[in-house]
């Protein structure tokens, strides 16, 4: 079944006029109809990356204790803060490996958020725009948009979903689906704590039995196609999902994704986040169609109390050191893997972003923690054409106010602009919009009006990140 | 639309949203808080609202959008018998607007659907045969009564109410007691208004001693794993607790989610969401919550665990609902949206009625709720939605009181909702009776097979039955029933063989099957009840992955499992008889000739392997996973 979508698709009426046919449910399903795209060609995507790994630092990492370091009277003595490059201070205790690798990453310190609530913020992060409950049901995750856009580049041999996430069911906002986009753009979410056992190991014996049974199932399914269609779309949809699932289960590359050596676990960490990064690396390494990976790190950053309290189970030392090893291991491993283009590494072709939903308060609260803050926060970028060592944006002495927005606009960038940057890097025209959404309200790939905010937003990419 | 929050304290949260694919595991003894929960009501309220907005209606229109060649001339409406008021209203509307409609379901469609809807289990092959062969004209009615009288009816519907009321293991021992209590109420069809009264009014030194008190005593609203001492501000804000209670009560019993106005006025927030609530103020919410103003909820501080025990003392000796009180125990909700100082007297939000002098406020609240027509409407909506897959108002707590009728009416059928609510009220608020009325109607009994081109515009007409994907517990119980290899969950020293015999999803337990059962149930959108239930009724790749790979299925279809397959293979039955048995017990029908040919060939190669493979294939068929 041809799953390639292009912009030239017969109107729905035409499709139905072919009448009676059980049209390939992959592209005529449910709410989907040919999308009317407009406003194309107004942006110039730079196309420097093939893949993207977005790491959501759930819970909101504290910028002033990490990548936009501010020394205050609460700063513990053991942070061993050094100036790793001009104006860039980093704690060696918290980031022992990253401190040596800051020349490979870029920072944007001037991000702002419209939300202060985790759910809304994490929704915004996953979707690239503020939550609008009235139309939320049709809004896709940005990963689904990527899957949609990159669909035409899928090769015959690609069996892995384009968009895969890890650990997202544990996220505050859960795993946002495809909205009005076709169902097949929905991300496949993997729970790192179970998938290695479930899908790894030697599958050959099991797959022998599976393939016999699959043959039987398919034969029966073929006979029953009409029956299924009569029951409604849900029953018909199952066939698609079963086909996809079977292709995955029998692809020899799939179990390879779910292998992690002892060395891997040692370097990345043997927890939901470390394993999630290993999965990301393996997925890209298998080169089987996955190009957009959303790693949810497990929401450990919400330090409302005891941020540096070593007695607390998840204090800042622990969360930073965990991030440190997984992130640098990922950078190292991707840099050692070849890319598609000659002379390029996988890291050259993969844009990595590590970002939270908002920031944390500049002052400490009465229980030695920081609360939510939207005025300024920091995101980290690497690979995929990003100029390492670049630091965009500047905040004041305590991190509460942005002094320099870091790009060519007067207003600070939002997560929406991070998404624009991701789209641009992947060669996606981010100024497109889809006009015939179910609600009738045009879906701009990047919003121009910030819901709940006061002003028009710049729907621009953060171009200064790139070389 | 907003859904009420339950959560105020960190505890394990697993959010299942959207078209999910994930192999997830949630077990009782996870490392502390694998993912933080909304640690106060602000978070939770917005999370609920947003999650619902994300889910709501996502697939309502995808229900039935098939392209089906016309099977023949459409069944004329006059040929479909009008059994009761439901049919009068539904068919009149269909005829008036000339909406195409399905015919009545066939017996095999009906028997399987009824079993799943009423008792959450598939009919056995013997039961299917008996029903199909029965010549009696009233056999459908008799089957309805038979199933409503079974124990499994109470299990199926108590599980559903457990999802609604979010009875997770966070309720401690109260969860089990509540579950059994609720099943008893359902079994005897005790009037639902009495249940509401029993839920709202009791007091106890230890809440778990009164089963119905589990709602009020749900200690997840107090317990915190990060509590340092009894003076820790995160233990409790009494008013936050009663506010959360008020939200729960309004949500489930009135179908109105007041979580938004618990923190701020509706104005400038809810205009696009709910017109009625947009006009409501936070003061009105406080007045509603003030019915619990005198209610004390005292957690027992446990020095050893350095935490608040799950047991609560519940009485009515507090001073009243006063925003100036109950500091300095602050929660983030309180600190972000502090209550203005000053006390509030109870007043019922829908009418402004105050409790009568000398009467107990909580009893008065129960009286006012159950006396209001919205109570019957909200309940009728729940029942209808459960049986028809599309409720009058979705989700169940999204009622906009300004849009109950008129040009911009919210319910899919204003007239039918009112009629059903009226029937529920007249019959004394008996759930089973109203369920029976729905089941007996031809509207419920219409086929899911729709002749011709379906349009989503037809949905409010209910001119066909909407097929729905089985729920998580239904899938597990169906697989274990059909394969004859029962589950073995340990609960309270007893072995339970069905998921729906358990009190909470967490009772699945940590045994080997617990993990895999969890994963499979979650893929079918079983919520963990700590977060708002997700919209199920959706297929996904993960379901396919798990149904094909999970040991829950694969280990049960083998001869070695010693279940149905072993029995059939070892018996003297012919290949055809085996094939019939498998089809009847999974699909409630015999195979079509083309199917029989394929099945015969499979069994001819190897009887044992063929039977295993055939059952596996049947369990992995959409027809099995979808309740039509």
Interface residues (C-beta under 8 A of the other chain):
Chain A: X16 X19 X20 X21 X22 X23 X29 X30 X31 X58 X59 X117 X118 X119 X120 X123 X131 X133 X134 X136 X137 X139 X141 X161 X168 X169 X170 X171 X172 X173 X174 X175 X176 X177 X178 X183 X186 X187 X188 X189 X190 X191 X193 X194 X195 X198 X199 X206 X210 X212 X213 X214 X216 X217 X219 X220 X221 X223 X224 X226 X227 X228 X229 X230 X231 X232 X233 X234 X235 X236 X237 X238 X239 X241 X242 X244 X245 X246 X248 X249 X272 X298 X299 X302 X304 X305 X312 X313 X367 X371 X438
Chain B: X1 X13 X14 X15 X16 X17 X18 X19 X20 X21 X22 X23 X24 X25 X32 X34 X35 X36 X38 X39 X42 X43 X46 X47 X49 X50 X51 X52 X53 X54 X55 X56 X57 X58 X59 X61 X62 X63 X64 X65 X66 X67 X68 X69 X71 X226 X233 X272 X273 X332 X448 X449 X450 X453 X454 X466 X467 X468 X469 X515 X519 X522 X534 X537 X538 X539 X540 X541 X542 X543 X544 X545 X548 X549 X592 X594 X595 X598 X599 X602 X613 X614 X616 X617 X618 X620 X621 X622 X623 X625 X626 X628
